Amino acid sequence: MWIAIAAVGGLAIFLILIKGLQIFTMISAKQPIPVETVTSAVVKEEDWAPMLSAVGSVSAVQGAVVSTELGGMVSEIGFQNGTLAKKGDLLVKLDASQEEALLRSAEAEQELARTDLERTRDLAAKKVVSNSDLDAAESKLRRLTAVVDQMRSNIRKKAIVAPFDGQLGIRQVNIGQMINSGQPVVPLQSLDPVFADFALPQQYFSKLSQGLEIRVTTDAMPGRVFNGKLTAVNSMVDVATRNVLVQATLANPDHALRPGMFAKVEVVLPEKERALVIPGSAISYAPFGDSVFVIEKQKDPKTGKESQTIRQQFVRVGEARGDLVSITTGLKPGEMVVGTGVFKLRNGMSVTINNDLAPNPQVSPTPADT
């Protein structure tokens, strides 16, 4: 039995030694690092004009919902929906037959008061009537004249005209409808030029001045850029948001921009800055820091063979424009970085470069709508 136990123990020790030798051999053997195929991009130094980006909305230089000042029944509509109107064009006319009858009555009383005043003046000149009678006649004429003027004003207000040139919207009244004072009739908007209203943080207040170039884009007109000038900066900062309201003026001859549209606004500052630019796809974003992989040539000390390896370099990312981003620290002009596929790489890997299918990054990309 003791011989059997010793034999089993010796076999176990032998197997452990064999397995340990295998593990040691595997650990000591160097596994070749696989070679990955990547695209490359050169770190370029370009002149980038500093821009301030914001979102805002389009508003009309002159815009209003035309409404009635007096109530009444609609007797005439003088426009078609969506047409252009000139200042003074008749839009809606209300029934003014009652006011016109009252005006004729008031004019008759005014004419009688004028005749009485002339007769009283003649009598006063002859010392037949007192001066108080003359004053009463003059006062009566002035009162009746005011009544006539009021009647004429009410009749004019029954005819609603365009207060300025612009494009009409959809009417909100119909012939024969009884409407109240202040009821909306039709929107009227002046569409050339238009305003772009937006807000910027207060730290940019010192950089803002009238005349700065602005660029506006909107989802309603994809791919089109509207150029304009900054025309007004608000005199106060919003105490809730600490933003300052800014207004730009844009030419809009084809009426492509409409009041109320959402707009993306860029304010182009006059000074130029040198920026290191790489594609945005070259950056590996991580909570502990953003990085890129720099491609370097390395020579094998034994064989002398030259290969391309990558080195992870942490960078600080600046402004992004289109497919490109600027790098403030971490890179030098002329260095070559991995352009795409950075998520599959690790520090020290060997790579081969193949730019046959490399994307073409642009500041203003125009991808196909799929």
C-alpha positions, 0 to 999 in steps of 0.5 A, a space after each residue: 500500500 505504501 508503494 502504491 501511495 508513493 507511486 501515485 504521489 510521484 505521478 502527481 508531482 510529475 504531472 504538476 511539473 509538466 504543466 508548470 513547464 508548459 505554462 512557463 513556456 507560454 508566458 516566456 514566449 512573445 506573441 506577435 502583435 497583429 498588424 491593423 490596417 488604418 487610414 491616415 490624416 496629416 495634422 494641418 495648420 490652417 487660418 480659422 476665423 473665430 466664430 460664435 455659434 448660437 441658435 435663434 429665430 427669424 423675425 420680420 422687420 415689420 410684422 403684425 396681425 392686422 386687427 379691427 379697431 371697431 366692431 361691425 359686420 364684414 361687407 367687403 374683403 379686398 385681398 387674396 390669401 398669401 398675396 403681396 399688399 402695399 401700404 394703404 391697400 384695402 384689406 377689409 371693409 365693415 358695414 358703415 351705413 349707420 355711421 354714414 347716416 349719423 354723419 349726414 345728420 351731424 353735418 346738417 347740424 354743423 351747417 346750421 350752427 355755422 349759419 347761426 354763428 354768422 347771424 349772431 356775429 352780425 347781431 353782435 356787431 350791431 350791439 343787438 345780442 350780448 357777447 355771451 350769445 356769440 360765445 355760445 354760438 361759437 362753442 356750439 359750432 366747435 362741438 358739432 365740428 368735433 362730432 362730425 370729425 369723430 363720425 368721419 374717423 369712425 367711418 375711416 376705421 371701418 375700412 381696414 388698410 395695410 399699414 405697411 408693405 408686406 406679404 399677407 397670410 390667411 384671412 381669419 374673417 368672412 363676408 357677413 361675419 360680425 366681428 368685435 373690436 380687436 379681432 384679428 383679420 390677417 397676418 401681414 409680414 414684411 419679408 425683405 429684409 428680415 431679422 435673426 434674433 439670438 442670444 450669446 453668453 455675456 463673456 462675448 459681449 466685448 467682442 460684439 459690435 455692429 457690422 460683424 458678418 453673420 451666417 445663418 442656416 436653417 433646417 427649412 433650407 438645407 445646404 443654403 447659407 444666408 449672409 448678413 450683418 450684426 445690426 443691434 446688441 441689446 443694452 442689457 444682459 438677461 439677469 436669469 440667463 446672463 445672455 445678451 440679446 443680439 439682432 442681425 439683418 439679412 437680405 431675403 429677396 426670394 422670401 425663403 426665410 419666414 418669421 418664426 423659423 428656427 435658425 443656426 447663427 454664426 458670428 464671424 469675428 474679424 481676427 484670424 487664428 492659426 489652428 491645428 486641424 484633424 478629422 473628428 473621426 481621429 479622436 478617441 473620446 473617453 472620460 479620462 481624456 481625449 486622445 489620438 493615435 500618432 503614426 510613427 516609423 520604428 526600426 527593429 534593432 535586430 533585423 533593421 526592418 522599418 515598420 509603422 507603429 502607433 503611439 497614443 497621444 492625449 490631446 485637448 480638443 477645441 472648436 469643431 467645424 463640419 467634419 474637422 476639429 481643432 487641437 489646442 495642445 498635444 500635436 504638432 503640424 505635419 504629424 500623421 495620425 490615424 484617421 478612422 477606426 481608432 476604437 480597435 487600436 491600442 498603444 504600440 500596435 503595428 499598422 499599415 496605411 490604406 487610404 483608398 476608402 478614406 473619407 474626405 473631411 470638409 468644413 461644410 459637408 454636404 452628405 447625401 440625404 438617405 
